[in-house]
Amino acid sequence: MSPSQESIFPEYETETSQTSKLIQKFKETPFVPIGMGGFAAVVAYGLYKLKHRGDMKMSLHLIHMRVAAQGFAVGALTCGVLYSMFRDYVVKPKE
């Protein structure tokens, strides 16, 4: 964008970058990216183990992997909620 052109959407251009916004969100809710990463790791592991599942039926293998991935994501979100409740109600910030 050349300096002579005016911005079409000035309300979208702020002082903070997208990276700093993302880092701030991760600091506010640290267990969401952990849950997303764990979900992706379980799915990747399940795809890797798909070849070496032995005589287990594919549908049963996929059900086990889905339950493991969902369990990791829900567990991380639950820990995040508990962490935010602890931070908000037990460790009260100085006002």
Biopython code that builds the backbone (N, CA, C, O; Angstrom):
import numpy as np
from Bio.PDB.StructureBuilder import StructureBuilder

atoms = [
    (1, "MET", "N", (0.850, -1.162, 0.000)),
    (1, "MET", "CA", (0.000, 0.000, 0.000)),
    (1, "MET", "C", (0.900, 1.231, 0.000)),
    (1, "MET", "O", (1.740, 1.391, 0.885)),
    (2, "SER", "N", (0.729, 2.072, -0.961)),
    (2, "SER", "CA", (1.585, 3.254, -1.061)),
    (2, "SER", "C", (1.160, 4.299, -0.042)),
    (2, "SER", "O", (0.001, 4.312, 0.374)),
    (3, "PRO", "N", (2.064, 5.171, 0.368)),
    (3, "PRO", "CA", (1.728, 6.168, 1.391)),
    (3, "PRO", "C", (0.711, 7.198, 0.917)),
    (3, "PRO", "O", (0.051, 7.838, 1.736)),
    (4, "SER", "N", (0.578, 7.367, -0.406)),
    (4, "SER", "CA", (-0.365, 8.374, -0.900)),
    (4, "SER", "C", (-1.807, 7.882, -0.867)),
    (4, "SER", "O", (-2.736, 8.688, -0.915)),
    (5, "GLN", "N", (-2.004, 6.568, -0.786)),
    (5, "GLN", "CA", (-3.360, 6.020, -0.762)),
    (5, "GLN", "C", (-3.917, 6.058, 0.650)),
    (5, "GLN", "O", (-3.210, 5.812, 1.627)),
    (6, "GLU", "N", (-5.192, 6.369, 0.732)),
    (6, "GLU", "CA", (-5.859, 6.326, 2.040)),
    (6, "GLU", "C", (-6.389, 4.927, 2.273)),
    (6, "GLU", "O", (-6.673, 4.194, 1.326)),
    (7, "SER", "N", (-6.519, 4.567, 3.514)),
    (7, "SER", "CA", (-7.022, 3.249, 3.865)),
    (7, "SER", "C", (-8.519, 3.172, 3.604)),
    (7, "SER", "O", (-9.265, 4.103, 3.907)),
    (8, "ILE", "N", (-8.941, 2.065, 3.046)),
    (8, "ILE", "CA", (-10.358, 1.868, 2.764)),
    (8, "ILE", "C", (-11.104, 1.527, 4.041)),
    (8, "ILE", "O", (-12.221, 1.997, 4.254)),
    (9, "PHE", "N", (-10.499, 0.719, 4.886)),
    (9, "PHE", "CA", (-11.104, 0.297, 6.134)),
    (9, "PHE", "C", (-10.217, 0.715, 7.305)),
    (9, "PHE", "O", (-9.480, -0.120, 7.828)),
    (10, "PRO", "N", (-10.261, 1.965, 7.730)),
    (10, "PRO", "CA", (-9.349, 2.383, 8.811)),
    (10, "PRO", "C", (-9.665, 1.745, 10.156)),
    (10, "PRO", "O", (-8.777, 1.648, 11.003)),
    (11, "GLU", "N", (-10.912, 1.303, 10.383)),
    (11, "GLU", "CA", (-11.240, 0.707, 11.675)),
    (11, "GLU", "C", (-10.609, -0.667, 11.854)),
    (11, "GLU", "O", (-10.485, -1.151, 12.979)),
    (12, "TYR", "N", (-10.210, -1.298, 10.752)),
    (12, "TYR", "CA", (-9.567, -2.601, 10.858)),
    (12, "TYR", "C", (-8.064, -2.481, 11.060)),
    (12, "TYR", "O", (-7.419, -3.443, 11.477)),
    (13, "GLU", "N", (-7.512, -1.345, 10.778)),
    (13, "GLU", "CA", (-6.076, -1.140, 10.954)),
    (13, "GLU", "C", (-5.835, -0.526, 12.319)),
    (13, "GLU", "O", (-6.122, 0.648, 12.552)),
    (14, "THR", "N", (-5.309, -1.332, 13.204)),
    (14, "THR", "CA", (-5.046, -0.859, 14.559)),
    (14, "THR", "C", (-3.555, -0.875, 14.821)),
    (14, "THR", "O", (-2.771, -1.285, 13.965)),
    (15, "GLU", "N", (-3.168, -0.432, 15.990)),
    (15, "GLU", "CA", (-1.751, -0.382, 16.350)),
    (15, "GLU", "C", (-1.182, -1.766, 16.614)),
    (15, "GLU", "O", (0.017, -1.985, 16.445)),
    (16, "THR", "N", (-2.025, -2.698, 17.023)),
    (16, "THR", "CA", (-1.542, -4.036, 17.352)),
    (16, "THR", "C", (-1.606, -4.930, 16.122)),
    (16, "THR", "O", (-2.504, -4.803, 15.289)),
    (17, "SER", "N", (-0.656, -5.819, 16.025)),
    (17, "SER", "CA", (-0.619, -6.744, 14.901)),
    (17, "SER", "C", (-1.460, -7.980, 15.220)),
    (17, "SER", "O", (-1.902, -8.169, 16.354)),
    (18, "GLN", "N", (-1.669, -8.798, 14.224)),
    (18, "GLN", "CA", (-2.431, -10.035, 14.416)),
    (18, "GLN", "C", (-1.689, -10.980, 15.353)),
    (18, "GLN", "O", (-2.309, -11.684, 16.151)),
    (19, "THR", "N", (-0.384, -10.995, 15.257)),
    (19, "THR", "CA", (0.403, -11.878, 16.121)),
    (19, "THR", "C", (0.269, -11.485, 17.585)),
    (19, "THR", "O", (0.133, -12.349, 18.451)),
    (20, "SER", "N", (0.306, -10.190, 17.865)),
    (20, "SER", "CA", (0.176, -9.766, 19.260)),
    (20, "SER", "C", (-1.235, -10.031, 19.787)),
    (20, "SER", "O", (-1.408, -10.337, 20.967)),
    (21, "LYS", "N", (-2.247, -9.916, 18.914)),
    (21, "LYS", "CA", (-3.610, -10.258, 19.332)),
    (21, "LYS", "C", (-3.716, -11.747, 19.647)),
    (21, "LYS", "O", (-4.368, -12.138, 20.615)),
    (22, "LEU", "N", (-3.069, -12.580, 18.819)),
    (22, "LEU", "CA", (-3.108, -14.021, 19.034)),
    (22, "LEU", "C", (-2.394, -14.400, 20.324)),
    (22, "LEU", "O", (-2.879, -15.250, 21.070)),
    (23, "ILE", "N", (-1.259, -13.785, 20.593)),
    (23, "ILE", "CA", (-0.525, -14.055, 21.828)),
    (23, "ILE", "C", (-1.343, -13.618, 23.038)),
    (23, "ILE", "O", (-1.350, -14.303, 24.060)),
    (24, "GLN", "N", (-2.028, -12.488, 22.932)),
    (24, "GLN", "CA", (-2.871, -12.011, 24.033)),
    (24, "GLN", "C", (-4.022, -12.988, 24.292)),
    (24, "GLN", "O", (-4.349, -13.258, 25.448)),
    (25, "LYS", "N", (-4.635, -13.516, 23.237)),
    (25, "LYS", "CA", (-5.714, -14.492, 23.408)),
    (25, "LYS", "C", (-5.197, -15.768, 24.060)),
    (25, "LYS", "O", (-5.876, -16.350, 24.907)),
    (26, "PHE", "N", (-3.999, -16.209, 23.673)),
    (26, "PHE", "CA", (-3.428, -17.408, 24.272)),
    (26, "PHE", "C", (-3.135, -17.196, 25.745)),
    (26, "PHE", "O", (-3.247, -18.132, 26.536)),
    (27, "LYS", "N", (-2.761, -15.984, 26.128)),
    (27, "LYS", "CA", (-2.518, -15.698, 27.537)),
    (27, "LYS", "C", (-3.818, -15.672, 28.327)),
    (27, "LYS", "O", (-3.844, -16.071, 29.491)),
    (28, "GLU", "N", (-4.903, -15.204, 27.704)),
    (28, "GLU", "CA", (-6.199, -15.153, 28.392)),
    (28, "GLU", "C", (-6.781, -16.551, 28.582)),
    (28, "GLU", "O", (-7.297, -16.867, 29.654)),
    (29, "THR", "N", (-6.703, -17.374, 27.566)),
    (29, "THR", "CA", (-7.258, -18.732, 27.622)),
    (29, "THR", "C", (-6.186, -19.717, 27.147)),
    (29, "THR", "O", (-6.191, -20.111, 25.981)),
    (30, "PRO", "N", (-5.276, -20.115, 28.023)),
    (30, "PRO", "CA", (-4.146, -20.945, 27.580)),
    (30, "PRO", "C", (-4.522, -22.385, 27.243)),
    (30, "PRO", "O", (-3.765, -23.057, 26.543)),
    (31, "PHE", "N", (-5.645, -22.871, 27.708)),
    (31, "PHE", "CA", (-5.969, -24.273, 27.486)),
    (31, "PHE", "C", (-6.660, -24.523, 26.150)),
    (31, "PHE", "O", (-6.745, -25.671, 25.714)),
    (32, "VAL", "N", (-7.150, -23.490, 25.497)),
    (32, "VAL", "CA", (-7.775, -23.676, 24.187)),
    (32, "VAL", "C", (-6.742, -24.111, 23.149)),
    (32, "VAL", "O", (-6.976, -25.102, 22.457)),
    (33, "PRO", "N", (-5.611, -23.418, 23.009)),
    (33, "PRO", "CA", (-4.632, -23.919, 22.033)),
    (33, "PRO", "C", (-4.032, -25.267, 22.435)),
    (33, "PRO", "O", (-3.652, -26.058, 21.571)),
    (34, "ILE", "N", (-3.945, -25.532, 23.735)),
    (34, "ILE", "CA", (-3.461, -26.840, 24.182)),
    (34, "ILE", "C", (-4.449, -27.921, 23.744)),
    (34, "ILE", "O", (-4.040, -28.981, 23.270)),
    (35, "GLY", "N", (-5.734, -27.657, 23.902)),
    (35, "GLY", "CA", (-6.763, -28.606, 23.464)),
    (35, "GLY", "C", (-6.754, -28.817, 21.964)),
    (35, "GLY", "O", (-6.909, -29.940, 21.485)),
    (36, "MET", "N", (-6.575, -27.738, 21.228)),
    (36, "MET", "CA", (-6.527, -27.854, 19.771)),
    (36, "MET", "C", (-5.299, -28.640, 19.325)),
    (36, "MET", "O", (-5.382, -29.467, 18.418)),
    (37, "GLY", "N", (-4.164, -28.382, 19.961)),
    (37, "GLY", "CA", (-2.952, -29.124, 19.625)),
    (37, "GLY", "C", (-3.058, -30.591, 19.986)),
    (37, "GLY", "O", (-2.615, -31.456, 19.230)),
    (38, "GLY", "N", (-3.648, -30.876, 21.148)),
    (38, "GLY", "CA", (-3.846, -32.269, 21.546)),
    (38, "GLY", "C", (-4.788, -33.007, 20.622)),
    (38, "GLY", "O", (-4.564, -34.171, 20.290)),
    (39, "PHE", "N", (-5.843, -32.327, 20.207)),
    (39, "PHE", "CA", (-6.793, -32.916, 19.254)),
    (39, "PHE", "C", (-6.073, -33.263, 17.957)),
    (39, "PHE", "O", (-6.242, -34.357, 17.417)),
    (40, "ALA", "N", (-5.272, -32.327, 17.462)),
    (40, "ALA", "CA", (-4.539, -32.573, 16.218)),
    (40, "ALA", "C", (-3.528, -33.703, 16.389)),
    (40, "ALA", "O", (-3.331, -34.504, 15.475)),
    (41, "ALA", "N", (-2.882, -33.774, 17.562)),
    (41, "ALA", "CA", (-1.910, -34.843, 17.815)),
    (41, "ALA", "C", (-2.582, -36.209, 17.851)),
    (41, "ALA", "O", (-2.046, -37.176, 17.309)),
    (42, "VAL", "N", (-3.749, -36.301, 18.484)),
    (42, "VAL", "CA", (-4.454, -37.585, 18.547)),
    (42, "VAL", "C", (-4.912, -38.003, 17.158)),
    (42, "VAL", "O", (-4.832, -39.179, 16.802)),
    (43, "VAL", "N", (-5.390, -37.046, 16.374)),
    (43, "VAL", "CA", (-5.819, -37.366, 15.008)),
    (43, "VAL", "C", (-4.624, -37.822, 14.165)),
    (43, "VAL", "O", (-4.731, -38.789, 13.410)),
    (44, "ALA", "N", (-3.493, -37.132, 14.291)),
    (44, "ALA", "CA", (-2.300, -37.523, 13.533)),
    (44, "ALA", "C", (-1.817, -38.915, 13.959)),
    (44, "ALA", "O", (-1.443, -39.730, 13.116)),
    (45, "TYR", "N", (-1.826, -39.180, 15.265)),
    (45, "TYR", "CA", (-1.429, -40.495, 15.760)),
    (45, "TYR", "C", (-2.386, -41.577, 15.243)),
    (45, "TYR", "O", (-1.959, -42.667, 14.861)),
    (46, "GLY", "N", (-3.673, -41.262, 15.239)),
    (46, "GLY", "CA", (-4.652, -42.224, 14.739)),
    (46, "GLY", "C", (-4.464, -42.531, 13.266)),
    (46, "GLY", "O", (-4.615, -43.676, 12.840)),
    (47, "LEU", "N", (-4.134, -41.504, 12.482)),
    (47, "LEU", "CA", (-3.884, -41.741, 11.065)),
    (47, "LEU", "C", (-2.605, -42.552, 10.858)),
    (47, "LEU", "O", (-2.535, -43.401, 9.968)),
    (48, "TYR", "N", (-1.604, -42.287, 11.679)),
    (48, "TYR", "CA", (-0.364, -43.047, 11.593)),
    (48, "TYR", "C", (-0.596, -44.517, 11.946)),
    (48, "TYR", "O", (-0.090, -45.411, 11.267)),
    (49, "LYS", "N", (-1.361, -44.761, 13.004)),
    (49, "LYS", "CA", (-1.606, -46.126, 13.462)),
    (49, "LYS", "C", (-2.655, -46.853, 12.622)),
    (49, "LYS", "O", (-2.902, -48.041, 12.830)),
    (50, "LEU", "N", (-3.267, -46.150, 11.680)),
    (50, "LEU", "CA", (-4.305, -46.767, 10.856)),
    (50, "LEU", "C", (-3.748, -47.944, 10.063)),
    (50, "LEU", "O", (-4.439, -48.943, 9.865)),
    (51, "LYS", "N", (-2.510, -47.829, 9.614)),
    (51, "LYS", "CA", (-1.898, -48.930, 8.860)),
    (51, "LYS", "C", (-1.605, -50.136, 9.738)),
    (51, "LYS", "O", (-1.695, -51.272, 9.274)),
    (52, "HIS", "N", (-1.260, -49.910, 10.988)),
    (52, "HIS", "CA", (-0.805, -50.988, 11.876)),
    (52, "HIS", "C", (-1.861, -51.338, 12.921)),
    (52, "HIS", "O", (-1.524, -51.588, 14.079)),
    (53, "ARG", "N", (-3.110, -51.358, 12.537)),
    (53, "ARG", "CA", (-4.162, -51.644, 13.500)),
    (53, "ARG", "C", (-4.409, -53.136, 13.680)),
    (53, "ARG", "O", (-5.200, -53.536, 14.534)),
    (54, "GLY", "N", (-3.741, -53.958, 12.884)),
    (54, "GLY", "CA", (-3.897, -55.406, 13.020)),
    (54, "GLY", "C", (-5.227, -55.865, 12.453)),
    (54, "GLY", "O", (-5.624, -55.462, 11.360)),
    (55, "ASP", "N", (-5.922, -56.725, 13.221)),
    (55, "ASP", "CA", (-7.191, -57.245, 12.730)),
    (55, "ASP", "C", (-8.386, -56.458, 13.259)),
    (55, "ASP", "O", (-9.525, -56.911, 13.144)),
    (56, "MET", "N", (-8.139, -55.290, 13.832)),
    (56, "MET", "CA", (-9.236, -54.449, 14.322)),
    (56, "MET", "C", (-9.975, -53.831, 13.131)),
    (56, "MET", "O", (-9.357, -53.387, 12.164)),
    (57, "LYS", "N", (-11.272, -53.812, 13.219)),
    (57, "LYS", "CA", (-12.061, -53.215, 12.145)),
    (57, "LYS", "C", (-11.785, -51.720, 12.064)),
    (57, "LYS", "O", (-11.494, -51.071, 13.068)),
    (58, "MET", "N", (-11.879, -51.193, 10.862)),
    (58, "MET", "CA", (-11.598, -49.773, 10.674)),
    (58, "MET", "C", (-12.602, -48.916, 11.431)),
    (58, "MET", "O", (-12.210, -47.911, 12.025)),
    (59, "SER", "N", (-13.864, -49.269, 11.433)),
    (59, "SER", "CA", (-14.864, -48.452, 12.125)),
    (59, "SER", "C", (-14.578, -48.385, 13.625)),
    (59, "SER", "O", (-14.737, -47.330, 14.240)),
    (60, "LEU", "N", (-14.162, -49.491, 14.208)),
    (60, "LEU", "CA", (-13.838, -49.504, 15.633)),
    (60, "LEU", "C", (-12.605, -48.645, 15.929)),
    (60, "LEU", "O", (-12.560, -47.926, 16.928)),
    (61, "HIS", "N", (-11.615, -48.732, 15.051)),
    (61, "HIS", "CA", (-10.421, -47.904, 15.214)),
    (61, "HIS", "C", (-10.774, -46.417, 15.130)),
    (61, "HIS", "O", (-10.297, -45.623, 15.941)),
    (62, "LEU", "N", (-11.590, -46.042, 14.172)),
    (62, "LEU", "CA", (-11.981, -44.638, 14.012)),
    (62, "LEU", "C", (-12.807, -44.146, 15.194)),
    (62, "LEU", "O", (-12.673, -42.993, 15.603)),
    (63, "ILE", "N", (-13.651, -44.995, 15.740)),
    (63, "ILE", "CA", (-14.446, -44.610, 16.911)),
    (63, "ILE", "C", (-13.524, -44.368, 18.106)),
    (63, "ILE", "O", (-13.707, -43.397, 18.840)),
    (64, "HIS", "N", (-12.539, -45.239, 18.306)),
    (64, "HIS", "CA", (-11.602, -45.057, 19.423)),
    (64, "HIS", "C", (-10.811, -43.763, 19.268)),
    (64, "HIS", "O", (-10.621, -43.034, 20.242)),
    (65, "MET", "N", (-10.357, -43.477, 18.075)),
    (65, "MET", "CA", (-9.590, -42.250, 17.848)),
    (65, "MET", "C", (-10.468, -41.006, 18.024)),
    (65, "MET", "O", (-10.007, -40.000, 18.563)),
    (66, "ARG", "N", (-11.712, -41.065, 17.581)),
    (66, "ARG", "CA", (-12.613, -39.932, 17.741)),
    (66, "ARG", "C", (-12.870, -39.664, 19.211)),
    (66, "ARG", "O", (-12.852, -38.511, 19.641)),
    (67, "VAL", "N", (-13.110, -40.708, 19.988)),
    (67, "VAL", "CA", (-13.359, -40.547, 21.422)),
    (67, "VAL", "C", (-12.121, -39.993, 22.127)),
    (67, "VAL", "O", (-12.239, -39.143, 23.009)),
    (68, "ALA", "N", (-10.934, -40.470, 21.745)),
    (68, "ALA", "CA", (-9.708, -39.964, 22.362)),
    (68, "ALA", "C", (-9.487, -38.494, 22.028)),
    (68, "ALA", "O", (-9.117, -37.712, 22.904)),
    (69, "ALA", "N", (-9.705, -38.112, 20.789)),
    (69, "ALA", "CA", (-9.512, -36.720, 20.383)),
    (69, "ALA", "C", (-10.525, -35.809, 21.059)),
    (69, "ALA", "O", (-10.165, -34.738, 21.548)),
    (70, "GLN", "N", (-11.769, -36.216, 21.092)),
    (70, "GLN", "CA", (-12.794, -35.406, 21.750)),
    (70, "GLN", "C", (-12.539, -35.322, 23.246)),
    (70, "GLN", "O", (-12.726, -34.265, 23.848)),
    (71, "GLY", "N", (-12.117, -36.419, 23.847)),
    (71, "GLY", "CA", (-11.823, -36.407, 25.274)),
    (71, "GLY", "C", (-10.689, -35.455, 25.615)),
    (71, "GLY", "O", (-10.750, -34.756, 26.627)),
    (72, "PHE", "N", (-9.655, -35.420, 24.781)),
    (72, "PHE", "CA", (-8.550, -34.502, 25.025)),
    (72, "PHE", "C", (-9.019, -33.059, 24.899)),
    (72, "PHE", "O", (-8.680, -32.221, 25.735)),
    (73, "ALA", "N", (-9.792, -32.766, 23.867)),
    (73, "ALA", "CA", (-10.268, -31.394, 23.658)),
    (73, "ALA", "C", (-11.206, -30.955, 24.784)),
    (73, "ALA", "O", (-11.079, -29.840, 25.291)),
    (74, "VAL", "N", (-12.131, -31.804, 25.174)),
    (74, "VAL", "CA", (-13.067, -31.453, 26.249)),
    (74, "VAL", "C", (-12.334, -31.326, 27.579)),
    (74, "VAL", "O", (-12.649, -30.444, 28.378)),
    (75, "GLY", "N", (-11.363, -32.195, 27.822)),
    (75, "GLY", "CA", (-10.583, -32.095, 29.047)),
    (75, "GLY", "C", (-9.791, -30.798, 29.118)),
    (75, "GLY", "O", (-9.720, -30.171, 30.175)),
    (76, "ALA", "N", (-9.201, -30.394, 28.010)),
    (76, "ALA", "CA", (-8.448, -29.140, 27.996)),
    (76, "ALA", "C", (-9.373, -27.950, 28.185)),
    (76, "ALA", "O", (-9.020, -27.008, 28.895)),
    (77, "LEU", "N", (-10.541, -27.970, 27.570)),
    (77, "LEU", "CA", (-11.496, -26.875, 27.753)),
    (77, "LEU", "C", (-12.003, -26.817, 29.194)),
    (77, "LEU", "O", (-12.183, -25.731, 29.745)),
    (78, "THR", "N", (-12.232, -27.976, 29.800)),
    (78, "THR", "CA", (-12.662, -28.014, 31.198)),
    (78, "THR", "C", (-11.577, -27.446, 32.106)),
    (78, "THR", "O", (-11.871, -26.679, 33.022)),
    (79, "CYS", "N", (-10.327, -27.818, 31.855)),
    (79, "CYS", "CA", (-9.227, -27.245, 32.639)),
    (79, "CYS", "C", (-9.144, -25.740, 32.444)),
    (79, "CYS", "O", (-8.847, -25.008, 33.388)),
    (80, "GLY", "N", (-9.401, -25.273, 31.233)),
    (80, "GLY", "CA", (-9.396, -23.833, 30.967)),
    (80, "GLY", "C", (-10.480, -23.103, 31.716)),
    (80, "GLY", "O", (-10.248, -22.013, 32.240)),
    (81, "VAL", "N", (-11.665, -23.686, 31.775)),
    (81, "VAL", "CA", (-12.762, -23.062, 32.523)),
    (81, "VAL", "C", (-12.443, -23.033, 34.012)),
    (81, "VAL", "O", (-12.666, -22.024, 34.681)),
    (82, "LEU", "N", (-11.925, -24.133, 34.526)),
    (82, "LEU", "CA", (-11.553, -24.175, 35.942)),
    (82, "LEU", "C", (-10.449, -23.173, 36.252)),
    (82, "LEU", "O", (-10.471, -22.533, 37.303)),
    (83, "TYR", "N", (-9.489, -23.031, 35.350)),
    (83, "TYR", "CA", (-8.408, -22.072, 35.533)),
    (83, "TYR", "C", (-8.939, -20.636, 35.551)),
    (83, "TYR", "O", (-8.528, -19.829, 36.385)),
    (84, "SER", "N", (-9.840, -20.327, 34.639)),
    (84, "SER", "CA", (-10.379, -18.959, 34.605)),
    (84, "SER", "C", (-11.259, -18.685, 35.822)),
    (84, "SER", "O", (-11.262, -17.567, 36.337)),
    (85, "MET", "N", (-12.007, -19.688, 36.289)),
    (85, "MET", "CA", (-12.793, -19.494, 37.509)),
    (85, "MET", "C", (-11.886, -19.299, 38.710)),
    (85, "MET", "O", (-12.163, -18.457, 39.564)),
    (86, "PHE", "N", (-10.807, -20.065, 38.787)),
    (86, "PHE", "CA", (-9.843, -19.912, 39.873)),
    (86, "PHE", "C", (-9.224, -18.520, 39.844)),
    (86, "PHE", "O", (-9.093, -17.862, 40.877)),
    (87, "ARG", "N", (-8.850, -18.085, 38.655)),
    (87, "ARG", "CA", (-8.216, -16.779, 38.509)),
    (87, "ARG", "C", (-9.188, -15.644, 38.851)),
    (87, "ARG", "O", (-8.779, -14.641, 39.435)),
    (88, "ASP", "N", (-10.460, -15.790, 38.495)),
    (88, "ASP", "CA", (-11.439, -14.729, 38.705)),
    (88, "ASP", "C", (-12.000, -14.699, 40.139)),
    (88, "ASP", "O", (-12.274, -13.624, 40.673)),
    (89, "TYR", "N", (-12.168, -15.865, 40.753)),
    (89, "TYR", "CA", (-12.873, -15.912, 42.034)),
    (89, "TYR", "C", (-11.975, -16.207, 43.234)),
    (89, "TYR", "O", (-12.259, -15.729, 44.332)),
    (90, "VAL", "N", (-10.920, -16.963, 43.063)),
    (90, "VAL", "CA", (-10.071, -17.309, 44.197)),
    (90, "VAL", "C", (-8.922, -16.306, 44.321)),
    (90, "VAL", "O", (-8.698, -15.733, 45.388)),
    (91, "VAL", "N", (-8.217, -16.107, 43.248)),
    (91, "VAL", "CA", (-7.110, -15.148, 43.233)),
    (91, "VAL", "C", (-7.679, -13.838, 42.685)),
    (91, "VAL", "O", (-7.580, -13.543, 41.494)),
    (92, "LYS", "N", (-8.269, -13.077, 43.579)),
    (92, "LYS", "CA", (-8.936, -11.843, 43.155)),
    (92, "LYS", "C", (-7.897, -10.788, 42.823)),
    (92, "LYS", "O", (-6.982, -10.545, 43.611)),
    (93, "PRO", "N", (-8.031, -10.156, 41.658)),
    (93, "PRO", "CA", (-7.072, -9.098, 41.325)),
    (93, "PRO", "C", (-7.292, -7.873, 42.176)),
    (93, "PRO", "O", (-8.413, -7.596, 42.601)),
    (94, "LYS", "N", (-6.232, -7.143, 42.425)),
    (94, "LYS", "CA", (-6.307, -5.913, 43.211)),
    (94, "LYS", "C", (-7.019, -4.848, 42.394)),
    (94, "LYS", "O", (-6.631, -4.563, 41.262)),
    (95, "GLU", "N", (-8.036, -4.275, 42.956)),
    (95, "GLU", "CA", (-8.806, -3.244, 42.236)),
    (95, "GLU", "C", (-8.541, -1.876, 42.791)),
    (95, "GLU", "O", (-9.103, -0.894, 42.307)),
]
sb = StructureBuilder()
sb.init_structure("model")
sb.init_model(0)
sb.init_chain("A")
sb.init_seg("    ")
for serial, (resi, resn, name, xyz) in enumerate(atoms, 1):
    if name == "N":
        sb.init_residue(resn, " ", resi, " ")
    sb.init_atom(name, np.array(xyz, "f"), 0.0, 1.0, " ", f" {name:<3s}", serial, name[0])
structure = sb.get_structure()
